[in-house]
Amino acid sequence: MTIPHAKSGEIIAVGPLGSELPTAKTHALLKSDAMELLRMVLPAGKKIAEHKAPGEITVHCLEGKVEFTAMGKTHELTSGRLLHLPAAEPHALQAVEDSSLLVTILRRPADA
């Protein structure tokens, strides 16, 4: 089933999933020419290998615990904590617990 993207002016629910977290899937919430917003769902133990985004990103932990490695450090993201990375910064992550993240990706570098 395809989940439709929100349109400008629509309200998007991004709170914790709670009891629905174990069965939830990652999906894009919004996509425009300038940015993409997605809810990333990671079961405990899930690893995402090092990669990078073309533009700046923010990663906001909505629930759970994730080890996020970037800029030579591993950061622990837990509920309510947010991390910002500059464009093209290599990063990797691993879910310590079942987790839900709100990820914002700027699709174009700031100087484009």
N, C-alpha and C positions, 0 to 999 in steps of 0.2 A: 504494500500500500504506500503510495506517495503522500508525503505530508506537504501540504502547500506552504510556500513561503509567505510571510506576512507582507502586507503592503504598507506604504507610508501612512501614518496616522492610526494604524491598528495597534492595539495593546497586545503584548505577548507575555504569557505567564512563564516566568523563569525561576520560580521558587524551587526548593528541594522536592524531589520526587517521593521521598519517604519509602513507603512499602512497595511502590511501583518501580523503584530503582533496579532490583535484580532482573526485571524483564524489559526494561527500557532500552532503546537503541539510540545511537548517535544520529542526529539529524540537523540539517540547516534550518534556522529559524527565519533568516532574512538574507537576501542576496541582492546587491545593487552593483552598479559599475564601480563604486568607490569602496565598498566594504562587504564583508560576510560575517554573519553572526550565527554561531552554532552551539548546540548543547552537545557536548561530548560525554558519553557514558562509558565508563571503564570498569569492568569487573576487577576485583582484587587479583593482583598478580599480572594483569595485562601490561605489556611493555609496548611503547611506541619508539621505534629506533630514531636515531638522530636525523633531523630534517630541518628545513628552514622555510619561512614564508617570505614572499617578495616584499611585503610591507610590514609596518609595525603590527604587533599583536598585544592583546591583553588576555590573560587567562585568570578567570575568577572561579575559585572553588565554591560550589554551591553546597556540596555535602561530600563527606568521605575524607580520604587522605591520599595525596599524590606526592611522589618525589619527582621534582622537576629539575632537570640538569641543564644549565645554560651559563654562559660567560664564566666557565671554569668553576662553578659552584653547584651544589645540589641544594635546592630549596624545598622545604616541606610546605605544601599548600594544604590547608585545612579549611573547613567551612568559614566563609567570610573573608578569606585572604585572596589578594589579587597580585598578579605579577605582570609587568610590562617588559616587552623586549623590542629592541630596535629592528628595523628591516634587515632581513637576510641573516639574522643571528641563529646559528645552529643550536638546536635544543632537542632534548629527549625526555620522556617521562615514563613513570611506572606507577600504577595504582597500588597503594599499600592496602587500601580498603575499597569496597565498592564505592565508586565516586561519580559525581556529576559536575562538569565544568562548563562555564559559559565562556566561549572563546570568540573574541572579536579580531578579525583579520582585515587590515586595510589592504585593499587589492592593488593599490598603486603607491609606490613610495611617495613620501611627503613632497619631494622636490620635482615630481613628475608633472 
